[in-house]
Amino acid sequence: MKECEIQQNDSIEMIRMPLVFLLDLRLECDNLNHQFFYIFLSNQCFKQKKKPYQSNNQFYIQSIKMIMILSKNWAQIKVFMVEFQIANINFLESFNEIEVDQKISPLICACYLGRLEIVKLLLSNTQVDVDLASMDSGQTPLSIAAMTGNYEILKILLDAGAEVNKPNTFNQTAFIMCFARLEEEKNVFENRKICFKMAELLLHYGADINWIVDKTHGFNLLMQLCSIRMELNQKEADINYQIIKFLIENGAQKDLQSLKGKKASDLLKKHSNRDKLMELLQSTQQLYFYGKQKNSSRNSNQQQQLLIRNVPRQQKV
């Protein structure tokens, strides 16, 4: 972190600084006292004839939240705790420092960065929308936590009532997103462990393991993985095998049919690892069973309708 030379008597000059410069400075400096930043924001609020903590003061609210989320200094963040708990935090903001989507919410930002205490603080706001999705790709806080491997944050969001089967724009749920951890080049063992641990947690909270991820063909994740036609290298083949094995052991329906009446076994015809996967499908049975769905509602009902419509009238060639 940079050492800043701003002193107490520099606060007036800070008020004259452009907002963008000040925000960058606030993030890069350890010894920039939060009072200076508050003076600047208060001055802007005075010009707008609004109180700093006024809930409709968008200048203050949107600036302070993103900055405090980026800061790792919990003592500084606690200064603004009351404002976090009472203000409107259900907004989407462009945020170049976080490469997730065009616009994201403070909660998505905190989940992506793994700021556990900030997530707890944001969820303490009774008006927070725990399922508010990002602009364009439609990522939810839950899917971001799954994608980044933040198990504790994932659990907190689920306990806060996050919709477990809310899909993004690509019809991928948090359950599907958590398998992205298997593609990481570093810490392979750790990522594999956290991946399946998150997947099991999501299933406990009602994740639909037979979610139709490809509506065009009527494929669930098991079918999609079996239908791969491209040549896989050893690592890709291993990941593909591990996920398929996990899906079957945890209740994926092997006999579910696509819109063309194809089962997972039928879709293996052109798979580069066909023989091993066919043996896996034939020899592996469900080992783990999950009880009543906790965080699944309307999205699961829509999926059930898709599964019903997936019963083919006539098998196509």
TORKOL-4160 file (C-alpha; in steps of 0.2 Angstrom, whole numbers, padded with zeros to 4 digits, m for minus):
317
<pt num="1" X="0000" Y="0000" Z="0000"/>
<pt num="2" X="0006" Y="0018" Z="m0003"/>
<pt num="3" X="0011" Y="0030" Z="0010"/>
<pt num="4" X="0001" Y="0046" Z="0009"/>
<pt num="5" X="0007" Y="0063" Z="0014"/>
<pt num="6" X="m0010" Y="0071" Z="0017"/>
<pt num="7" X="m0011" Y="0079" Z="0034"/>
<pt num="8" X="m0025" Y="0086" Z="0045"/>
<pt num="9" X="m0023" Y="0103" Z="0038"/>
<pt num="10" X="m0025" Y="0096" Z="0020"/>
<pt num="11" X="m0044" Y="0092" Z="0022"/>
<pt num="12" X="m0050" Y="0108" Z="0014"/>
<pt num="13" X="m0039" Y="0104" Z="m0002"/>
<pt num="14" X="m0047" Y="0087" Z="m0002"/>
<pt num="15" X="m0064" Y="0095" Z="m0003"/>
<pt num="16" X="m0059" Y="0102" Z="m0020"/>
<pt num="17" X="m0052" Y="0086" Z="m0027"/>
<pt num="18" X="m0061" Y="0077" Z="m0041"/>
<pt num="19" X="m0072" Y="0063" Z="m0034"/>
<pt num="20" X="m0063" Y="0049" Z="m0045"/>
<pt num="21" X="m0046" Y="0055" Z="m0039"/>
<pt num="22" X="m0051" Y="0055" Z="m0021"/>
<pt num="23" X="m0059" Y="0037" Z="m0022"/>
<pt num="24" X="m0043" Y="0030" Z="m0030"/>
<pt num="25" X="m0033" Y="0039" Z="m0016"/>
<pt num="26" X="m0044" Y="0032" Z="m0003"/>
<pt num="27" X="m0042" Y="0014" Z="m0009"/>
<pt num="28" X="m0023" Y="0015" Z="m0011"/>
<pt num="29" X="m0018" Y="0023" Z="0005"/>
<pt num="30" X="m0017" Y="0015" Z="0022"/>
<pt num="31" X="m0015" Y="0031" Z="0033"/>
<pt num="32" X="m0028" Y="0042" Z="0025"/>
<pt num="33" X="m0040" Y="0045" Z="0039"/>
<pt num="34" X="m0058" Y="0041" Z="0036"/>
<pt num="35" X="m0063" Y="0059" Z="0043"/>
<pt num="36" X="m0055" Y="0067" Z="0028"/>
<pt num="37" X="m0066" Y="0056" Z="0016"/>
<pt num="38" X="m0081" Y="0060" Z="0027"/>
<pt num="39" X="m0077" Y="0079" Z="0026"/>
<pt num="40" X="m0077" Y="0078" Z="0007"/>
<pt num="41" X="m0093" Y="0068" Z="0006"/>
<pt num="42" X="m0102" Y="0079" Z="0019"/>
<pt num="43" X="m0097" Y="0094" Z="0009"/>
<pt num="44" X="m0105" Y="0087" Z="m0007"/>
<pt num="45" X="m0120" Y="0082" Z="0003"/>
<pt num="46" X="m0121" Y="0101" Z="0009"/>
<pt num="47" X="m0121" Y="0107" Z="m0008"/>
<pt num="48" X="m0136" Y="0095" Z="m0012"/>
<pt num="49" X="m0144" Y="0100" Z="0004"/>
<pt num="50" X="m0145" Y="0082" Z="0010"/>
<pt num="51" X="m0138" Y="0074" Z="0026"/>
<pt num="52" X="m0124" Y="0062" Z="0024"/>
<pt num="53" X="m0134" Y="0047" Z="0031"/>
<pt num="54" X="m0150" Y="0052" Z="0022"/>
<pt num="55" X="m0156" Y="0036" Z="0013"/>
<pt num="56" X="m0160" Y="0045" Z="m0004"/>
<pt num="57" X="m0143" Y="0053" Z="m0005"/>
<pt num="58" X="m0136" Y="0042" Z="m0019"/>
<pt num="59" X="m0120" Y="0052" Z="m0021"/>
<pt num="60" X="m0115" Y="0047" Z="m0003"/>
<pt num="61" X="m0123" Y="0030" Z="m0003"/>
<pt num="62" X="m0116" Y="0023" Z="m0019"/>
<pt num="63" X="m0099" Y="0030" Z="m0016"/>
<pt num="64" X="m0096" Y="0025" Z="0002"/>
<pt num="65" X="m0102" Y="0007" Z="0000"/>
<pt num="66" X="m0091" Y="0002" Z="m0014"/>
<pt num="67" X="m0076" Y="0010" Z="m0006"/>
<pt num="68" X="m0079" Y="0002" Z="0011"/>
<pt num="69" X="m0081" Y="m0015" Z="0003"/>
<pt num="70" X="m0064" Y="m0013" Z="m0006"/>
<pt num="71" X="m0056" Y="m0008" Z="0010"/>
<pt num="72" X="m0048" Y="m0022" Z="0021"/>
<pt num="73" X="m0048" Y="m0011" Z="0037"/>
<pt num="74" X="m0063" Y="m0017" Z="0047"/>
<pt num="75" X="m0061" Y="m0003" Z="0060"/>
<pt num="76" X="m0064" Y="0010" Z="0046"/>
<pt num="77" X="m0079" Y="0000" Z="0040"/>
<pt num="78" X="m0087" Y="0000" Z="0057"/>
<pt num="79" X="m0088" Y="0019" Z="0058"/>
<pt num="80" X="m0101" Y="0018" Z="0044"/>
<pt num="81" X="m0110" Y="0003" Z="0051"/>
<pt num="82" X="m0126" Y="0012" Z="0055"/>
<pt num="83" X="m0127" Y="0019" Z="0037"/>
<pt num="84" X="m0125" Y="0002" Z="0030"/>
<pt num="85" X="m0139" Y="m0005" Z="0040"/>
<pt num="86" X="m0152" Y="0008" Z="0036"/>
<pt num="87" X="m0149" Y="0014" Z="0019"/>
<pt num="88" X="m0154" Y="0007" Z="0002"/>
<pt num="89" X="m0141" Y="m0005" Z="m0004"/>
<pt num="90" X="m0151" Y="m0012" Z="m0018"/>
<pt num="91" X="m0143" Y="m0004" Z="m0032"/>
<pt num="92" X="m0131" Y="m0009" Z="m0047"/>
<pt num="93" X="m0116" Y="0001" Z="m0050"/>
<pt num="94" X="m0102" Y="0001" Z="m0063"/>
<pt num="95" X="m0086" Y="m0005" Z="m0054"/>
<pt num="96" X="m0070" Y="m0007" Z="m0065"/>
<pt num="97" X="m0060" Y="m0014" Z="m0051"/>
<pt num="98" X="m0071" Y="m0030" Z="m0051"/>
<pt num="99" X="m0072" Y="m0039" Z="m0067"/>
<pt num="100" X="m0089" Y="m0048" Z="m0065"/>
<pt num="101" X="m0101" Y="m0039" Z="m0075"/>
<pt num="102" X="m0106" Y="m0022" Z="m0082"/>
<pt num="103" X="m0115" Y="m0017" Z="m0066"/>
<pt num="104" X="m0115" Y="m0025" Z="m0049"/>
<pt num="105" X="m0122" Y="m0023" Z="m0032"/>
<pt num="106" X="m0112" Y="m0020" Z="m0016"/>
<pt num="107" X="m0117" Y="m0038" Z="m0010"/>
<pt num="108" X="m0110" Y="m0045" Z="m0026"/>
<pt num="109" X="m0094" Y="m0035" Z="m0024"/>
<pt num="110" X="m0092" Y="m0041" Z="m0006"/>
<pt num="111" X="m0095" Y="m0059" Z="m0011"/>
<pt num="112" X="m0083" Y="m0058" Z="m0026"/>
<pt num="113" X="m0069" Y="m0051" Z="m0015"/>
<pt num="114" X="m0072" Y="m0063" Z="m0001"/>
<pt num="115" X="m0076" Y="m0050" Z="0012"/>
<pt num="116" X="m0085" Y="m0061" Z="0025"/>
<pt num="117" X="m0088" Y="m0047" Z="0038"/>
<pt num="118" X="m0095" Y="m0035" Z="0025"/>
<pt num="119" X="m0107" Y="m0048" Z="0018"/>
<pt num="120" X="m0113" Y="m0051" Z="0036"/>
<pt num="121" X="m0115" Y="m0032" Z="0038"/>
<pt num="122" X="m0124" Y="m0030" Z="0022"/>
<pt num="123" X="m0136" Y="m0044" Z="0026"/>
<pt num="124" X="m0140" Y="m0036" Z="0043"/>
<pt num="125" X="m0149" Y="m0023" Z="0032"/>
<pt num="126" X="m0167" Y="m0029" Z="0033"/>
<pt num="127" X="m0171" Y="m0022" Z="0016"/>
<pt num="128" X="m0157" Y="m0030" Z="0007"/>
<pt num="129" X="m0161" Y="m0040" Z="m0009"/>
<pt num="130" X="m0151" Y="m0056" Z="m0007"/>
<pt num="131" X="m0155" Y="m0061" Z="m0025"/>
<pt num="132" X="m0152" Y="m0045" Z="m0034"/>
<pt num="133" X="m0143" Y="m0050" Z="m0050"/>
<pt num="134" X="m0129" Y="m0041" Z="m0059"/>
<pt num="135" X="m0133" Y="m0032" Z="m0076"/>
<pt num="136" X="m0130" Y="m0042" Z="m0092"/>
<pt num="137" X="m0125" Y="m0059" Z="m0086"/>
<pt num="138" X="m0137" Y="m0059" Z="m0072"/>
<pt num="139" X="m0125" Y="m0066" Z="m0058"/>
<pt num="140" X="m0132" Y="m0067" Z="m0041"/>
<pt num="141" X="m0122" Y="m0065" Z="m0025"/>
<pt num="142" X="m0125" Y="m0084" Z="m0022"/>
<pt num="143" X="m0118" Y="m0089" Z="m0040"/>
<pt num="144" X="m0103" Y="m0077" Z="m0037"/>
<pt num="145" X="m0099" Y="m0085" Z="m0020"/>
<pt num="146" X="m0100" Y="m0102" Z="m0028"/>
<pt num="147" X="m0089" Y="m0097" Z="m0043"/>
<pt num="148" X="m0075" Y="m0089" Z="m0032"/>
<pt num="149" X="m0075" Y="m0104" Z="m0019"/>
<pt num="150" X="m0081" Y="m0094" Z="m0004"/>
<pt num="151" X="m0089" Y="m0108" Z="0006"/>
<pt num="152" X="m0093" Y="m0097" Z="0022"/>
<pt num="153" X="m0101" Y="m0083" Z="0012"/>
<pt num="154" X="m0111" Y="m0096" Z="0002"/>
<pt num="155" X="m0118" Y="m0103" Z="0018"/>
<pt num="156" X="m0122" Y="m0086" Z="0025"/>
<pt num="157" X="m0131" Y="m0082" Z="0009"/>
<pt num="158" X="m0141" Y="m0098" Z="0010"/>
<pt num="159" X="m0145" Y="m0095" Z="0028"/>
<pt num="160" X="m0151" Y="m0078" Z="0023"/>
<pt num="161" X="m0164" Y="m0086" Z="0011"/>
<pt num="162" X="m0155" Y="m0084" Z="m0005"/>
<pt num="163" X="m0165" Y="m0093" Z="m0020"/>
<pt num="164" X="m0154" Y="m0108" Z="m0023"/>
<pt num="165" X="m0160" Y="m0111" Z="m0041"/>
<pt num="166" X="m0160" Y="m0093" Z="m0048"/>
<pt num="167" X="m0151" Y="m0095" Z="m0064"/>
<pt num="168" X="m0140" Y="m0082" Z="m0073"/>
<pt num="169" X="m0143" Y="m0076" Z="m0091"/>
<pt num="170" X="m0135" Y="m0092" Z="m0097"/>
<pt num="171" X="m0147" Y="m0103" Z="m0087"/>
<pt num="172" X="m0133" Y="m0108" Z="m0075"/>
<pt num="173" X="m0137" Y="m0109" Z="m0056"/>
<pt num="174" X="m0125" Y="m0108" Z="m0042"/>
<pt num="175" X="m0124" Y="m0127" Z="m0041"/>
<pt num="176" X="m0117" Y="m0127" Z="m0059"/>
<pt num="177" X="m0106" Y="m0112" Z="m0056"/>
<pt num="178" X="m0097" Y="m0120" Z="m0042"/>
<pt num="179" X="m0089" Y="m0133" Z="m0054"/>
<pt num="180" X="m0078" Y="m0119" Z="m0061"/>
<pt num="181" X="m0066" Y="m0122" Z="m0046"/>
<pt num="182" X="m0061" Y="m0138" Z="m0055"/>
<pt num="183" X="m0053" Y="m0128" Z="m0069"/>
<pt num="184" X="m0041" Y="m0118" Z="m0058"/>
<pt num="185" X="m0023" Y="m0121" Z="m0062"/>
<pt num="186" X="m0016" Y="m0119" Z="m0044"/>
<pt num="187" X="m0021" Y="m0127" Z="m0028"/>
<pt num="188" X="m0029" Y="m0141" Z="m0038"/>
<pt num="189" X="m0033" Y="m0152" Z="m0022"/>
<pt num="190" X="m0040" Y="m0138" Z="m0012"/>
<pt num="191" X="m0051" Y="m0132" Z="m0026"/>
<pt num="192" X="m0058" Y="m0150" Z="m0029"/>
<pt num="193" X="m0062" Y="m0151" Z="m0011"/>
<pt num="194" X="m0071" Y="m0135" Z="m0010"/>
<pt num="195" X="m0080" Y="m0137" Z="m0026"/>
<pt num="196" X="m0089" Y="m0153" Z="m0020"/>
<pt num="197" X="m0091" Y="m0147" Z="m0003"/>
<pt num="198" X="m0101" Y="m0132" Z="m0010"/>
<pt num="199" X="m0111" Y="m0143" Z="m0022"/>
<pt num="200" X="m0116" Y="m0154" Z="m0007"/>
<pt num="201" X="m0121" Y="m0138" Z="0003"/>
<pt num="202" X="m0131" Y="m0132" Z="m0011"/>
<pt num="203" X="m0140" Y="m0148" Z="m0013"/>
<pt num="204" X="m0144" Y="m0148" Z="0005"/>
<pt num="205" X="m0153" Y="m0131" Z="0002"/>
<pt num="206" X="m0163" Y="m0138" Z="m0012"/>
<pt num="207" X="m0152" Y="m0136" Z="m0028"/>
<pt num="208" X="m0159" Y="m0145" Z="m0042"/>
<pt num="209" X="m0147" Y="m0157" Z="m0048"/>
<pt num="210" X="m0157" Y="m0161" Z="m0064"/>
<pt num="211" X="m0159" Y="m0142" Z="m0069"/>
<pt num="212" X="m0161" Y="m0140" Z="m0087"/>
<pt num="213" X="m0146" Y="m0130" Z="m0091"/>
<pt num="214" X="m0148" Y="m0131" Z="m0110"/>
<pt num="215" X="m0166" Y="m0127" Z="m0115"/>
<pt num="216" X="m0163" Y="m0129" Z="m0133"/>
<pt num="217" X="m0159" Y="m0147" Z="m0132"/>
<pt num="218" X="m0167" Y="m0151" Z="m0115"/>
<pt num="219" X="m0150" Y="m0156" Z="m0107"/>
<pt num="220" X="m0147" Y="m0156" Z="m0088"/>
<pt num="221" X="m0129" Y="m0155" Z="m0083"/>
<pt num="222" X="m0126" Y="m0174" Z="m0084"/>
<pt num="223" X="m0132" Y="m0174" Z="m0102"/>
<pt num="224" X="m0122" Y="m0159" Z="m0106"/>
<pt num="225" X="m0106" Y="m0167" Z="m0100"/>
<pt num="226" X="m0110" Y="m0183" Z="m0109"/>
<pt num="227" X="m0114" Y="m0175" Z="m0125"/>
<pt num="228" X="m0096" Y="m0167" Z="m0127"/>
<pt num="229" X="m0089" Y="m0171" Z="m0144"/>
<pt num="230" X="m0073" Y="m0161" Z="m0144"/>
<pt num="231" X="m0056" Y="m0171" Z="m0140"/>
<pt num="232" X="m0052" Y="m0169" Z="m0121"/>
<pt num="233" X="m0035" Y="m0168" Z="m0114"/>
<pt num="234" X="m0031" Y="m0179" Z="m0099"/>
<pt num="235" X="m0035" Y="m0165" Z="m0086"/>
<pt num="236" X="m0051" Y="m0161" Z="m0095"/>
<pt num="237" X="m0056" Y="m0179" Z="m0096"/>
<pt num="238" X="m0053" Y="m0181" Z="m0077"/>
<pt num="239" X="m0063" Y="m0166" Z="m0073"/>
<pt num="240" X="m0077" Y="m0172" Z="m0084"/>
<pt num="241" X="m0077" Y="m0189" Z="m0076"/>
<pt num="242" X="m0076" Y="m0182" Z="m0058"/>
<pt num="243" X="m0092" Y="m0171" Z="m0061"/>
<pt num="244" X="m0102" Y="m0185" Z="m0069"/>
<pt num="245" X="m0097" Y="m0197" Z="m0055"/>
<pt num="246" X="m0103" Y="m0184" Z="m0042"/>
<pt num="247" X="m0119" Y="m0180" Z="m0051"/>
<pt num="248" X="m0124" Y="m0199" Z="m0052"/>
<pt num="249" X="m0119" Y="m0202" Z="m0034"/>
<pt num="250" X="m0129" Y="m0187" Z="m0028"/>
<pt num="251" X="m0145" Y="m0191" Z="m0038"/>
<pt num="252" X="m0144" Y="m0185" Z="m0056"/>
<pt num="253" X="m0157" Y="m0195" Z="m0066"/>
<pt num="254" X="m0148" Y="m0206" Z="m0079"/>
<pt num="255" X="m0164" Y="m0210" Z="m0088"/>
<pt num="256" X="m0170" Y="m0193" Z="m0090"/>
<pt num="257" X="m0173" Y="m0189" Z="m0109"/>
<pt num="258" X="m0168" Y="m0174" Z="m0119"/>
<pt num="259" X="m0181" Y="m0166" Z="m0131"/>
<pt num="260" X="m0175" Y="m0178" Z="m0144"/>
<pt num="261" X="m0178" Y="m0193" Z="m0132"/>
<pt num="262" X="m0159" Y="m0196" Z="m0129"/>
<pt num="263" X="m0153" Y="m0202" Z="m0112"/>
<pt num="264" X="m0136" Y="m0198" Z="m0105"/>
<pt num="265" X="m0129" Y="m0215" Z="m0111"/>
<pt num="266" X="m0136" Y="m0211" Z="m0129"/>
<pt num="267" X="m0126" Y="m0195" Z="m0129"/>
<pt num="268" X="m0110" Y="m0203" Z="m0126"/>
<pt num="269" X="m0109" Y="m0210" Z="m0143"/>
<pt num="270" X="m0096" Y="m0197" Z="m0149"/>
<pt num="271" X="m0087" Y="m0193" Z="m0132"/>
<pt num="272" X="m0068" Y="m0195" Z="m0132"/>
<pt num="273" X="m0069" Y="m0205" Z="m0116"/>
<pt num="274" X="m0084" Y="m0215" Z="m0120"/>
<pt num="275" X="m0080" Y="m0232" Z="m0114"/>
<pt num="276" X="m0075" Y="m0226" Z="m0096"/>
<pt num="277" X="m0090" Y="m0215" Z="m0095"/>
<pt num="278" X="m0102" Y="m0229" Z="m0101"/>
<pt num="279" X="m0095" Y="m0241" Z="m0088"/>
<pt num="280" X="m0097" Y="m0227" Z="m0075"/>
<pt num="281" X="m0115" Y="m0224" Z="m0080"/>
<pt num="282" X="m0119" Y="m0243" Z="m0079"/>
<pt num="283" X="m0110" Y="m0246" Z="m0062"/>
<pt num="284" X="m0113" Y="m0231" Z="m0052"/>
<pt num="285" X="m0129" Y="m0229" Z="m0041"/>
<pt num="286" X="m0135" Y="m0214" Z="m0031"/>
<pt num="287" X="m0127" Y="m0214" Z="m0014"/>
<pt num="288" X="m0133" Y="m0198" Z="m0006"/>
<pt num="289" X="m0150" Y="m0192" Z="m0003"/>
<pt num="290" X="m0156" Y="m0175" Z="0001"/>
<pt num="291" X="m0172" Y="m0170" Z="0011"/>
<pt num="292" X="m0185" Y="m0156" Z="0010"/>
<pt num="293" X="m0180" Y="m0141" Z="m0001"/>
<pt num="294" X="m0176" Y="m0126" Z="0009"/>
<pt num="295" X="m0172" Y="m0112" Z="m0003"/>
<pt num="296" X="m0180" Y="m0117" Z="m0019"/>
<pt num="297" X="m0197" Y="m0110" Z="m0025"/>
<pt num="298" X="m0203" Y="m0103" Z="m0041"/>
<pt num="299" X="m0188" Y="m0107" Z="m0051"/>
<pt num="300" X="m0189" Y="m0126" Z="m0047"/>
<pt num="301" X="m0207" Y="m0126" Z="m0051"/>
<pt num="302" X="m0203" Y="m0119" Z="m0068"/>
<pt num="303" X="m0190" Y="m0133" Z="m0070"/>
<pt num="304" X="m0203" Y="m0146" Z="m0066"/>
<pt num="305" X="m0213" Y="m0140" Z="m0080"/>
<pt num="306" X="m0198" Y="m0142" Z="m0092"/>
<pt num="307" X="m0195" Y="m0159" Z="m0086"/>
<pt num="308" X="m0213" Y="m0164" Z="m0089"/>
<pt num="309" X="m0212" Y="m0157" Z="m0107"/>
<pt num="310" X="m0196" Y="m0167" Z="m0110"/>
<pt num="311" X="m0205" Y="m0183" Z="m0111"/>
<pt num="312" X="m0204" Y="m0186" Z="m0130"/>
<pt num="313" X="m0218" Y="m0189" Z="m0141"/>
<pt num="314" X="m0207" Y="m0199" Z="m0154"/>
<pt num="315" X="m0189" Y="m0202" Z="m0153"/>
<pt num="316" X="m0180" Y="m0193" Z="m0167"/>
<pt num="317" X="m0165" Y="m0199" Z="m0176"/>
